[in-house]
């Protein structure tokens, strides 16, 4: 007590440090739990993701996992958000590091195809299949994510116009929809049909699209 009385500011700083350490530790624990949740949901879907099954997978008690999410729906929403963060890190950021225009669009498609090829499949597509006709927060977040993806494609296609690689009259919304269609077709032909030509045919379609809009 005498030491604290002599230097109360040191005690305050120490208390703050402990507080922020605990907060940071809690954030890291939550993120680690969500990384496992995303992997599980890619295989079983979000509907199959429960606090109980996740607790078993991360070797925690149900109450320990519940403390982070409070409900199954909150867990599912957090899982979707974490999946979106992973998409940004693995697909969007590497593509945006490339030069503007067609090169960036091509890089986006390349990283997106790798994303679709991950074990278990794409959680975005699984969520779309699960919640397309079910109103509520999960449906709304799913729709927002899909619209954000299309908006990203539109913005990157617009840089090809700005760089003079596409004609000034290019319909970038149409380009975005067709690129998205190529990606969805690749995913279907690769994962469902197991076509060994899925990637080659996707790139053939992409090249034709680029040539059709070249200035």
Secondary structure by P-SEA (a helix, b strand, c coil): cccccccaaaaaaaaaaaaaaaaaaaaaaaaaaaaaaaaaaaacccccccaaaaaaaacccaaaaaaacccaaaaaaaaaaaaaaaaaaccccccccccccaaaaaaaaaaaaaaaacccccaaaaaaacccccccaaaaaaaaaaaaaaaaaaaaaaaaaaacccccccaaaaaaaaaaaaaaaaaaaaccccccaaaaaaaaaaaaaaaaacc
